[in-house]
Amino acid sequence: MPYQTTITRKGQITIPKEIREILKLRTGRKLEIEFEKRKKEIRIKSAPDILDLAGSFKPKRKIVNPVTIREMMGKMQKPR
């Protein structure tokens, strides 16, 4: 579905609310703009964000309880 927007005096445009909601675009989010000179066409897409990767990687090793790690570190310390 095509949308129309207006360019302001400062060269800014407003992305319609429906598109912002679908793409989960929030204030301060970075966008990428691609320009094809021959076609006189631009494409706007959400820039990758490290937070978008949260939960997408599985650890190779078993997850260890932080308390267990602290106890192990205590055992490895040299006596003073």
N, C-alpha and C positions, 0 to 999 in steps of 0.2 A: 504494500500500500504506500503510495507516495505521500510525502508530507511537504508542506511549504513553510518557510521561515523567512524572516527579513534580516538583512545585514544592517547593523547599526552604523552610526557615524564612526565609531571606533573599530569597525570591521568585525564585530562580534555577531554570532548567531545564537539563537536559543534552540536547544535540542528538545523536541516535543516530549512531554511528560511520559507518554506511553512508551517511547523508545528508551528513555532514561530508566524507567522501571524494569523493562525487559532486560536491559544490559546491566542493571544494578549500578548505574552511574550515580555517584554521590558528589557533593561539593568537594573540590580539591583533587578529584580523581584525574589521572593523566590520560590523555587520548593520543592516538597516532593518526596523522593525516597523510594519506597517500595521494599524490597528484599525477595524473596521466596527461601530459601536455598535448599529445596528438588527439586524444578524445575530448580534451577540455573537461575532464571529469575528476572529482575528488572522492575519496573514500575515507570515512572516519570510523575508527574502531577503538575499542578500549585497549589501552596499553597493558601489557602484562604486569601483574602486581604479585610480589612474593607471597602475600597473604592468600592469594587465590590458590596457591599450591598446598595450603595447610590440609593435612589429612590425606593427601594423594600419594604419599610415599610410605612404604611399609619398611620398618627397620629389619635389617638382616639378622640381628641378634635378638635374643630374648630381652625384654624390657626388665630392668632391675629396679627394685624399690630404692628410692633415694636414701632411706635410712640404712639399708644394707650397704650401699656405696660408702656412706659416711663411716660405718663401722670398719669396712675394709681399709679405708684410708687411715683410720686411727691405728690399725694393726701394722700398717706399713711405715708409720712414722718412727724415726729413730728415737730412742730414749735420750733425754737431756741430761 
